[in-house]
Amino acid sequence: MSQIVPLFKREFLGYFRSPVAYVFLSIFLIASVGLAFFIGGFFKANVASLSSFFNLHPWLFLFLIPAAGMRLWSEEKRTGTIELLFTLPVTTLEAVLAKFLAAWTFLAVAILLSFPMIITVAYLGDPDWGIIVTSYFGSILMAGAYLGVCTVTSAMTKNQVISFVISVVVCLIILLLGFSVFNETLTSVLPIWVSDLIANFSFSTHFEPFTKGIIDPKDLVYFLSLIGFSLFINVLVLER
Amino acid sequence: MIEVKGLVKTYGPKRAVDGVTFTVKRGEILGFLGPNGAGKSTTMKMITGYLRPTAGTAIVDGHDVAIDPVAVKRKVGYLPESAPAYGEMTVQEFLGFIAEIRGFRSSQARATQIERAIRLTHLEPVRHQSIETLSKGFKQRVGFAQALLHDPPVLILDEPTDGLDPNQKNEVRSLIKSMATEKAVVLSTHILEEVEAICTRVIIISQGKVVVDETPAQFQARQPGARLDAIFRSLTQSDT
């Protein structure tokens, strides 16, 4: 497992060796903060809280995380470096973990760079700090789950566009499962317990409690098991 | 050093490699010849542990690649075809990453290995240049430097002189020759003169099967006075 360190370093620093990191971080911050102001109604709410910022994260992640995750494996496949990587003394699991953790750390940096929003609400009023902490925690955790889906689609193709499109579609389906419009349609045809079960697989259902300051073990288990499952599939896809 | 036993690789109904068996001892340079698509690269990829054989195995320095691929990868220096490398890294950064993952964890041990590899492959003038900006000859040498960085007992080189000018070809050949006394080397090539110049043994593979396994002198003796490519053509005609 010590092999994860050099792999992680190469992957994480690799973002900053190309323009990818700077373009992505800029777009991410502009989009996340812009959405909070113009669609989330940050000022109109007249409350010193970041809920207008965090509530839109499931939608923001839908496009931005596949954009960050699509290159993870498909780039290695396209340039042939995957052959180099897997003739170095590393196991598939180590490579998968290192890559995932590097991309997740990068996303966490992107999310945390929105800290001027915290300064803003602290300046304007008296925010609930507990909710801000749990919201950031939940947001990073949810980013990991989105990323897990993207790593799998990325490992299946050497074409980044295909990887991006499939990631967006899969994430959209998982996201929509929790929305009432979608869920009511299901309830009309399926027994309630089945539609509840399906709604339980949604990102948003499990993210919401975090934005209210609640860390529920079942939400933690949901995100962590989604990450674990996708990494497991990732290893299987690569070892095929 | 290398013991290949009945390697088979099938892609659907096609048998890309069909029961290849040979051994390479320390001090030997094995020339791997064959038409394109005959199974040379596939065989090499199986020996290095990149591809899993459908049947058969390879034993490298006492480690079975089917049982412990990571141990084999530690012993092998491998130059994949067209020398893939992470283009956004500089030569020095890239070799630093390889050294770290090859187990040279202290910065001093790492520096020693990098200096040695750069000296052997004459990369000094471009060491701070990013790899994607290098010419084909230099890229090939970076791949070569990466393969011999950890001074492995086994070198597997897939077309090491491909894309080099005649002077560089000569240089690479004399480098391989000078290192071969304490190593087992397998190299694939399309240049028959290369086999004559440096190899101690030649294997011709055609349609996934070994058709010739002898010394270059014996190979020449098949048709005394004939050009090598004429003998090669008569042996591999069934492939075209």
Interface residues (C-beta under 8 A of the other chain):
Chain A: Q3 V5 P6 L7 K9 R10 G14 R17 S18 T79 G80 T81 E83 L84 F86 T87 L88 P89 V90 T91 E239
Chain B: K45 T48 G49 Y50 R52 V70 A71 K73 R74 V76 Y78 P80 S82 P84 A85 Y86 G87 E88 M89 F97 I98 E100 I101 R102 G103 S130 Q146
